[in-house]
Amino acid sequence: MRRQTPRHHFDDCRFVPPTVSDASKLAQFNISKRRFQDPSSSRSKVLGKPERRDFAALPHDLLQKIASSFSLTNLQSASLVCRSWRDALRPLKEGMLFLRQGKRFKHGRGGVRQNTAKALDSFLKGAACGSSLAMVDAGLIYWEMGEKDKAIELYRRAAALGNPAGQCNLGISYLQAEPPQHEEAVHWLDLASKAGHTRAQYQLALCLHQGSGVDRNLSKAAKWYLKAAEGGYTRAMYNVALCYSFGEGFAHNQRQSRNWMKRAADHGHSKAQFEHGLRLFSEGEMMKAVVYLELATRAGETAASHVKNVILQQLSSASRDRVMFLVDNWRALP
C-alpha cells in the first residue's frame, strides 16, 4: 500500500485561554530582614559603615505593582517584612481571597455549585483590590461571554502590572482585532515570552514565522517554538517537529523531528498522532502504528482511518483486541 503523505500545516491556533500560573516575582525582590545599602554614600566611604534605609521607605504603589501577581502564600510572607509592607499588601491579600472564591464558583469546587455570574463578581472584586490574577480571570469570563471590550480592558490593566498571562491575552486580542494590530500584538507577546509564558512564546513564534507585525525570521521562530515546546506547550512540539523535518529555522534533522513528533503525539496532538503513526507504519511497527492511528481517528483525523483499517486487516484477532485495549486506556501526558 502506498503511504499517504499528509499535508503539513504549522499549527496556528489563535486563542487558547491561558491558565493563570503563580507569577511570583519574589526573585526580583529580597524580602529578608536586611536593609538597603547605598555604596555611594560619602559617609560609608569615610567610616566604612554603609548608610542604611528601611524597607518601609518603598512606595506603596510600587510595592503593590510588584506584588500584584503574587500568590497568597508569597503575599503573606512579604507582609512579614515590616508593618508598612503589611499595610500596603492588605488589599492584595483580600483580592486573593476573592480570587479563590471566584475559582470555586467558576469550577463548582469547595462545596459550591458552578455559577459564572458569582465567579465574575468575585473576580471583579479581586481586580478592584489590585490583583492582576483576578483581572485575567475576569477578562477570560468576559471574553467567553462575547464582551471582548471589557475583557481587553482587564487584560490591559493586568499587562501594565507585568502579568505575563495578561500580556499574552492582550497580544492575542490585538491579533484578533479588526483589522489586526500586529505590531502591538508582537510587543505584548514579546514581553510575556521573555517572562517565560509558553503560550505567548508559541504565538510570538507564529508571528515571526508568518511575518506578522515583524520581519519574517525562521530562525527566531524556531527558537521560540522550541522554548514553548520545552515548557510543555503541545502545539509548539508539533511545530518544532516540522521545523526539523523541513529544515526551517533548524538544520534538517530527522531524529529530532521524530522525537518531537512523538512527544506531541503522546501529549494528545491529533495531527502528530497521525503522522507518527504513518512513520511507525513505514518502519514496520504495525502494532504501535495502529495505536497512534486509532487515537488520531478518534480525535477527528479522518485520513488516519483508511491506513488504520488496512493495518488492522493484517493483524490477528488477539492483536486487534490488544490494540483496542491500549487505545481505550490511553491517557495523554500532562
Salt bridges, closest charged atoms under 4 A:
ASP11 OD1 - ARG235 NE 3.63
ASP11 OD2 - HIS269 NE2 2.61
ASP54 OD2 - ARG35 NH1 3.47
ASP87 OD1 - ARG86 NE 3.49
ASP87 OD1 - ARG90 NH2 3.36
ASP121 OD2 - LYS125 NZ 3.28
ASP137 OD2 - LYS103 NZ 2.87
GLU147 OE1 - LYS150 NZ 3.05
GLU153 OE1 - ARG156 NH1 3.11
ASP190 OD2 - LYS194 NZ 3.01
GLU248 OE1 - HIS209 NE2 3.18
ASP266 OD2 - LYS262 NZ 2.61
GLU275 OE1 - HIS8 ND1 3.23
GLU283 OE1 - ARG258 NH2 3.00
GLU294 OE2 - ARG298 NE 2.76
GLU294 OE1 - LYS308 NZ 2.87
ASP328 OD1 - ARG298 NH1 2.85
